[in-house]
């Protein structure tokens, strides 16, 4: 029985993202949290130590309990329902991307974002390369309330990017910075919120960012970037139909 409805797929097609809830069992959630807390510099039982703590990206993406959140939950199957059954590699890693409380309250909404996979001096992508992927997943391990560092999306920008890349080379968007060019007519940002087990599926060319963190909790998100098995062959293709390589989308 499929996890996604036709309405789910229509939402993804229109907006470039889809949010689903309750994707983890309580055991999967607690196992992942136990691993993560072992690698943080703050005290799990003392929220006062969480302010401006770290690290933001603890190196636990290969741990079985972290991998289980993607491959032993419905999330990978849902991703295949978008891209196509058997079309995704199973080498994606759910990388922790955390935002810690700042103690501040002067929150402002995000005004711009970026595309992933482009070189910057700090993101680990090799200079001169582009790491294109089909589908991103952002999974929350704790409750993320509004204005608390939520993953933030700009609906419809996947279609704008697709039009741009029909006539421009993939590496032309330097640093993936959507603010540094005039190709995007930026819509109002949408901040994803939700309980533990909330997951956002997002198109690999959707403009996104993270919101400012003025909540009291650590925003604990695991982000995976999933690639088709033929990703190397189609890397620099920009088909007329944006959905040519998303076989679950009609």
C-alpha positions as CSV (number, residue, x, y, z in Angstrom):
1,X,0.0,0.0,0.0
2,X,1.5,3.4,-1.0
3,X,2.3,6.0,1.6
4,X,1.6,9.0,-0.5
5,X,-1.7,10.1,-2.0
6,X,-2.4,11.7,-5.3
7,X,-3.0,14.9,-3.4
8,X,0.4,14.6,-1.7
9,X,2.1,14.3,-5.1
10,X,0.1,17.2,-6.5
11,X,1.3,19.3,-3.5
12,X,4.9,18.3,-4.1
13,X,4.6,19.1,-7.8
14,X,3.1,22.5,-7.3
15,X,5.2,23.7,-4.3
16,X,8.4,21.7,-4.6
17,X,8.0,20.2,-1.1
18,X,5.8,17.9,1.0
19,X,5.5,17.6,4.8
20,X,4.5,14.3,6.4
21,X,4.2,13.5,10.1
22,X,4.6,10.6,12.5
23,X,7.2,8.8,10.4
24,X,9.3,7.3,13.2
25,X,8.5,4.8,16.0
26,X,9.2,5.9,19.5
27,X,12.1,3.4,19.7
28,X,13.7,4.8,16.5
29,X,13.4,8.3,17.8
30,X,14.9,7.6,21.2
31,X,17.7,5.5,19.7
32,X,18.7,8.3,17.4
33,X,18.5,10.9,20.2
34,X,20.7,8.8,22.5
35,X,23.4,8.7,19.9
36,X,23.2,12.4,19.2
37,X,23.4,13.5,22.8
38,X,26.6,11.5,23.3
39,X,28.2,13.9,20.7
40,X,26.9,17.2,22.0
41,X,28.9,19.6,24.2
42,X,25.9,20.4,26.4
43,X,24.0,18.6,29.2
44,X,20.9,16.8,28.0
45,X,19.2,17.6,31.3
46,X,20.2,21.3,31.6
47,X,18.6,23.5,29.0
48,X,20.7,26.4,30.3
49,X,23.8,24.7,28.7
50,X,22.2,24.5,25.3
51,X,22.5,28.3,24.5
52,X,25.1,28.8,21.7
53,X,26.4,25.3,22.2
54,X,27.4,22.7,19.6
55,X,28.5,21.1,17.5
56,X,26.1,21.9,14.7
57,X,27.0,18.8,12.6
58,X,28.0,16.0,14.9
59,X,29.6,13.2,12.9
60,X,27.0,10.4,13.4
61,X,25.5,10.0,10.0
62,X,26.8,6.5,9.6
63,X,25.6,5.2,12.9
64,X,23.0,2.4,12.6
65,X,20.5,4.3,14.8
66,X,20.7,7.4,12.5
67,X,20.6,5.4,9.3
68,X,17.5,3.6,10.6
69,X,15.6,6.9,10.6
70,X,15.8,6.9,6.8
71,X,16.0,3.3,5.7
72,X,14.0,1.5,8.4
73,X,11.2,4.0,8.5
74,X,8.7,4.9,5.8
75,X,10.8,7.8,4.6
76,X,12.9,6.1,2.0
77,X,9.9,4.4,0.6
78,X,8.1,7.7,0.4
79,X,11.0,9.2,-1.4
80,X,10.9,6.4,-4.0
81,X,7.2,7.1,-4.5
82,X,8.2,10.5,-5.7
83,X,11.4,9.7,-7.7
84,X,10.5,6.1,-8.8
85,X,10.6,2.7,-7.3
86,X,14.2,1.3,-7.4
87,X,15.5,4.6,-8.8
88,X,17.3,5.9,-5.8
89,X,20.7,5.0,-4.4
90,X,20.9,3.8,-0.9
91,X,24.0,5.7,-0.1
92,X,22.4,8.8,1.3
93,X,23.3,9.7,4.9
94,X,21.0,11.5,7.3
95,X,23.4,14.3,8.3
96,X,22.7,16.2,11.6
97,X,22.1,19.9,11.0
98,X,21.4,21.5,14.4
99,X,20.6,25.1,15.4
100,X,21.1,25.9,19.1
101,X,19.2,28.5,21.2
102,X,20.6,31.9,21.2
103,X,18.7,33.5,24.1
104,X,17.5,36.2,21.7
105,X,13.9,37.2,20.9
106,X,14.2,39.7,18.0
107,X,13.2,37.2,15.3
108,X,13.0,38.1,11.6
109,X,11.7,35.9,8.7
110,X,14.2,34.6,6.1
111,X,14.5,36.9,3.1
112,X,16.5,34.6,0.8
113,X,18.1,31.2,0.4
114,X,20.2,28.9,-1.7
115,X,20.4,25.7,-3.7
116,X,22.5,22.9,-2.3
117,X,25.4,21.2,-4.0
118,X,27.5,24.3,-4.8
119,X,30.9,25.1,-3.5
120,X,31.4,27.5,-0.7
121,X,34.5,27.8,1.5
122,X,32.8,26.1,4.4
123,X,30.3,23.5,3.1
124,X,32.7,20.7,2.0
125,X,31.7,20.7,-1.7
126,X,34.9,20.6,-3.8
127,X,35.6,23.8,-5.7
128,X,34.8,23.5,-9.4
129,X,32.1,20.8,-8.9
130,X,28.3,20.7,-8.6
131,X,26.7,18.0,-6.4
132,X,23.3,17.7,-7.9
133,X,20.7,15.5,-6.3
134,X,17.0,14.6,-6.8
135,X,15.4,14.9,-3.5
136,X,16.2,16.2,0.0
137,X,14.6,15.1,3.2
138,X,14.6,17.1,6.4
139,X,13.6,15.1,9.5
140,X,12.9,16.6,12.9
141,X,14.0,14.6,16.0
142,X,12.4,17.1,18.4
143,X,9.5,19.5,18.4
144,X,10.2,22.5,16.2
145,X,7.9,25.4,17.0
146,X,7.6,28.6,14.9
147,X,10.5,31.0,15.0
148,X,12.8,28.2,16.4
149,X,15.2,27.5,13.5
150,X,12.8,25.6,11.3
151,X,13.8,24.5,7.8
152,X,12.6,27.2,5.5
153,X,11.4,26.9,1.9
154,X,10.5,29.2,-0.9
155,X,7.6,27.4,-2.7
156,X,7.7,27.2,-6.5
157,X,11.3,28.1,-6.9
158,X,12.1,24.6,-8.2
159,X,10.2,25.5,-11.3
160,X,12.0,28.8,-11.7
161,X,15.3,27.0,-11.3
162,X,14.3,24.5,-14.0
163,X,13.6,27.3,-16.4
164,X,16.9,29.0,-15.7
165,X,19.0,25.8,-16.2
166,X,17.4,25.2,-19.6
167,X,19.5,28.0,-21.0
168,X,22.4,28.3,-18.5
169,X,25.1,25.8,-17.4
170,X,24.6,24.2,-14.0
171,X,27.7,25.7,-12.5
172,X,26.7,29.2,-13.4
173,X,24.8,29.8,-10.1
174,X,27.9,30.6,-8.1
175,X,27.7,29.2,-4.6
176,X,24.1,28.3,-5.2
177,X,23.2,31.8,-3.8
178,X,19.7,32.7,-4.9
179,X,20.2,36.3,-3.7
180,X,23.1,36.9,-5.9
181,X,21.2,36.7,-9.2
182,X,17.9,37.9,-10.6
183,X,16.5,34.6,-11.8
184,X,14.2,34.0,-8.8
185,X,11.0,35.9,-8.0
186,X,11.2,35.0,-4.4
187,X,7.8,34.1,-2.8
188,X,7.0,34.4,0.9
189,X,9.1,31.9,2.9
190,X,7.5,28.9,4.6
191,X,9.0,27.7,7.9
192,X,8.4,24.0,8.5
193,X,7.4,23.2,12.0
194,X,6.2,20.0,13.7
195,X,6.5,17.3,16.2
196,X,9.3,14.7,16.3
197,X,9.0,12.5,13.3
198,X,8.0,15.3,11.0
199,X,9.7,15.1,7.6
200,X,9.9,17.5,4.7
201,X,10.6,16.1,1.2
202,X,12.0,18.9,-1.0
203,X,13.0,19.0,-4.7
204,X,16.8,19.2,-5.2
205,X,16.5,22.6,-6.9
206,X,14.2,24.2,-4.4
207,X,15.5,27.4,-2.8
208,X,15.7,26.9,1.0
209,X,17.5,28.1,4.2
210,X,17.1,27.9,7.9
211,X,15.2,30.4,10.0
212,X,16.7,32.3,12.9
213,X,16.7,30.4,16.2
214,X,14.9,32.2,19.0
215,X,13.2,29.2,20.6
216,X,14.3,27.4,23.8
217,X,15.0,24.0,22.2
218,X,17.8,22.8,20.0
219,X,16.5,22.4,16.4
220,X,17.5,18.8,15.8
221,X,17.2,18.0,12.1
222,X,18.6,15.1,10.0
223,X,19.1,16.1,6.3
224,X,19.5,13.6,3.6
225,X,20.2,14.3,-0.1
226,X,19.1,11.4,-2.3
227,X,20.4,10.7,-5.8
228,X,19.1,8.6,-8.6
229,X,21.1,5.5,-9.4
230,X,21.9,7.2,-12.8
231,X,22.7,10.5,-11.2
232,X,26.2,10.7,-12.8
233,X,24.8,10.2,-16.3
234,X,22.1,12.8,-16.0
235,X,24.0,15.3,-13.8
236,X,24.2,18.1,-16.4
237,X,20.9,17.4,-18.2
238,X,18.1,20.0,-18.0
239,X,15.1,18.4,-19.6
240,X,12.2,20.3,-20.9
241,X,9.9,18.4,-18.5
242,X,11.1,19.1,-14.9
243,X,9.5,15.7,-13.9
244,X,11.3,13.5,-16.5
245,X,13.4,11.9,-13.8
246,X,10.7,11.8,-11.1
247,X,8.7,8.8,-12.2
248,X,6.3,8.9,-9.3
249,X,5.1,12.3,-10.3
250,X,2.5,12.4,-13.1
